[in-house]
């Protein structure tokens, strides 16, 4: 059983504002999302980020990519997939990332978690784990449900790894979104439900009939975050999603930092501006001056649903305001803890 001091330490484990603050003013990247595998144990209908015909990249290759990513000045690495826990060397991947000085997070559907694997990831130094939960019960669209992973979530509540729950709001999942949110917040677990990513044409489309329901979900998160509950989404992204629901053109409010302050690397080692903008460039050939060239207004900004890219871009636009808003919210959470 974790004591209050340990719980407070875990609450702030994903924050290193002193290091991150520099990235608001220098030319080095803040975060890389590294695909450690394309393989996944699920086949959710809305997801395009898996390919079970591909083999896992070898540990030696992933170490080489991590070393290069760190040499670019990157502070954080998010281990993603596919399903990253399917990689047989995932504990060693985390351990190596930590020896390089990375802050580390991992996004999973939670199905492969065992107590032994959690202990291994704790010992390796994993700081944050995000479990994707879309519904209360599984459906043909998403099998990522509370019914499927609630036991694993309860197991992680006493881990030193900070846990987040993240759900996706689409037509299939919207009726369960507030129930997923309530499940996490009632257990003091940082939780969020987000509008599904834009489609291949980069346009976010919310049908008029769904707007009222989706607005109610986002407004509920805004209110509960303001009250000090651990809603994981930043206030600026919550309000950005309201604008997406209303069909507002918010492209002129920020300059995209994807490919510059935040970038992705595919399981095949290809540099990606973001999860929706792949390139044929090998990450090992990328230099810091190459990253700087991606800092520009882009034709895909209108309706962008890659929230990590939007969030990073808004941080770069005004680091002080962004951090100040989130520190206040985190302090409210600490008082409630």
N, C-alpha and C positions, 0 to 999 in steps of 0.2 A: 504494500500500500504506500503510495507516494504521499509525503508530508506536504504541508502548505508551501514551505520554501522550495521544494522540488517542483511543485506545480507552477509556482511563479517563475522559476528558472525556465521551465518548459514553455510557458506562455511567451516569453521573450526570446526563445531560442532561435527563431528564424530572423531576428533583427540584428544587423550590425551596421547601424546608421553611420558610425564614424568612417568605416571603410566605404560604404555605399555612397556616402555624401560626395566623395571625390568624383564619382562617376557622373555626377550632375554637372561637372565643370571641366573634366579632362576629355581625352579622345580615346579612352579605353572602354571595352565592353563591360556591361554589368552582369549579364547572364547568358548562358548557352543552354538550350534544351537539346540533350544528346539522346538520340534514339539508340538504345542498346540492343534492340531487336525489332524486327518487323512482325514477329510471330505473336499471336494472341490466342487465348483459350476461349474467347467469346466472339460473336459475330453480330454485334449490335447494328441495326439497320442504318442508322444515321452516320456511322463511323466509316471513314475511308483510310484510316491510318494503321492498317495491318495487312500483312501478306504472308500467309502460312506456307507459301512455296519457297520462301527464303530461309537460309540457314542463319543461326546466330553468328554475329561477328566474333572472331576469336578474342580472348582476353588480351592477348598481346597487341592486337590491332586497336582495340578500344583504349588501351593504355597509351599508345602512340598518339591517338586523337586527343585524349585528355591532356597529355603533356603539351601538345601544340596549342590547344584551346587556352590553357593556363598561360602559355608564353605570350599570348595576345593581350594579357592583362585581365582576363575574365575572372570575376569574383565568385560567381555562383554557377553550379551546374545542376540542372534538373534532369534526372534520369527518367526517360519516357519510352514509349513503344507505340504499337504493339503492347504487350504486357511485359514490362521489364523484369518482373519476378520469375518469368520463365527462363531467363538466361541462367545457365548453371553456375556461372561465376559472379552472380550479382553482388554477393557479399564482398568479394575481392575487388570488384569495380568500385564499390563505395569506399572501401579501405584505401585504395590507391588514390581516388579523388581527394580524400581527406589528407593524405600525406603530401599532396601537391598544394594544399592550402585552400581548396575550394570549400565554400558553404554548399551543403548537399541537400537535395530533396528528391523524392521519388513519387511518381504517380502510378497508381495501381487500381485494378478493379477489386482487389482484396481476396479473390478466390484462392490464390496459391499460398496465402499466409498460413504459417504454422508457428507454434511457440518457439520451436528451434530456429526457424528462419528469423523471427523477430529478435531473438537473443543475438543471433549472428550479426544482424544489421545494427543493433544497438552497440555491440562491441566494436564494429567497424567504424562507427561514428556518424551514422545517418542522423541528420537533424530533424527533417520534416518528411512525413509521409502523407500523401493526399489520396484518399480513397474515393473513387467515383461511384456515386449512388444516385440513380435517376428516379426510382419508383419504390413503392412499398412492396409490391409483388412484381415478379418478372412478366414481361410481355414479349410479343414477337419483335418489337422495335428495340427494346433494351432489356437485357437480362440482369443488369446491375441494380439489384433491389436490396432493400433492408432485410427482407426475408432470407436472402441468400448469404448476406455477410454480417448481420447484426452480431453474431457470436464473435467474429474476428474483430469487429470494432470494439466490443466490450473488452476483449483481451488486450487491445492496444491502449485502452484508457489508463492502464497502470504502467505503460512503457515510458521510458525517458525520451522516446521519439515523439516529437510533436505531431499530433494527428489533425488533419483537416478532412472534412467531408465536402465534396463538390458534386452537384447535380446539374443536369442539362434540362432546360425548359424547351420543349417542343410540343406539338399537338398531342402526342401520346403521353408525355410525362407531366404536363402542366397540372392535371387534376391531383397528382400526388406531390407536387413540389412543396407545398406548405407543410405537408406531413413529414417529408424528409427534413425540411428546415427545423421543424419543431423537435423532431427526434434528436438532432445534433445539439441545438441550442439548450434544450432542457437538460442535457448532460454536460453542458459547459464545453462542448467541442466546437471549435471554429468551423462554421458551416456556411455554405453559399449554394444558391442555385442560379444558373446563368443561362441567358438566351443562347440557343444553339448557334454554332459558328455559321457565318455566311456560306453560301453555296460556292461552287466552282467559279461562278461569274463575279464573286466577291460582293454581291448585293444581299443585304439583309432584308428579308421580306416578312413582315408580320401581318397576316390576314386581318382585315378590319374586325371580323367576328372574334378574334382571339386577343385583340389589344387590351380590352378592359380587364380580362382575367390576368394577362401577363403583367399589366401595369400594377394590378393589386398585389401580385407577388413581389415585384421590385419595391413598391412602396412599403410593404410590410418589412422587408429587410432594412430599408432606410430607417424606419421608426424603431426597430429593435436594436439596430446598431447605435442609434442616438441614445437609447436607454442604457447602453453599456453592455449589451449582450454580444457574444463573440461572432458576429456576422463577419465572414472572412473577406468579403469583397470591400475594396476601398470605396469611400463615398463618391469619389469622382467617377468611378466605373459604374456604380449604381445609377447615378444621374445620367451618365452617358447612355446606359441601356434604356432609360426612359425616353431619351431622344430617338433612339433606334425604333422603339415601339411606335412613336408618333410620326416616324418617317422623316424626321428632320435631317437636313444635310449638315453634318458636323465636321466635314472634311477640312474646312478652312480654319478650325480652331487649334490645330496642332500640326506639327511636322513629324512624319513617321520616322522613328528611330530603329525600326526593324532592319536587321542586317548590319546595324552599327552598335547600338547599346545592348541589343538583344538579338540573338540569331539562333538558328537550329542547325543540327547536323544529322543527316539521315543515317540509317543503319548501314548504308553502303558507303558512307563517308563523304557524301556530297553536302556542300554548304547550301543552306536555305535561308533566305531572308526571314521567313516565318513559316509556319506549318502549311500555308497555302501558296508559298512562292518558292518552289524548288529551283535549283540551278544545276548545271553540269560541272561545277567547279569543285575540285577536291578540297576538303578542309585543310589538308596539309600544305596546299599552295596559297592559302589565304594569308595576307599580311595585314597589319593594322591599317595601313593606308587604303587597302581595299575596302575595309569595313566603313571607313569614313565616307566613302563615295556613296554609300547607301542611305545616308542621312538626307532625306529629301521628301518633298511632297510627292505622293504617288497616286496613280490613277485608281488604285484599289482602296483608298482611304474611305471613300463614301460607303457607309454601311459595314465597315470592318467589324468582324466579330471575333478577331483574335485578341482577346482581352489583355493577355500579357504584353503584347506589342503596343496596344493602345495605352495601357497603364504606364509602361516604361516611357513612352513618348510624352505623356503628360507629366511624368516625373522630370524628364529632361527639360521640358518647357518651363517648369517652375518648381525646382527641388525643395525650396524652403516651405512653400505653401503645401505641397503634397505631403512632406514628412510631418509637418506640424499637425495636419488634420488626422493623420494616422496615429501619431503618438498620443494625442488626446483620447482617441478611441481605445487604444491599448491600455492606457492608465485606468479608464473606466472599467475595463475588463478585469484588471488586476485587483481593483477594489472589490469586485463581485466574487473573485475566485475564492 
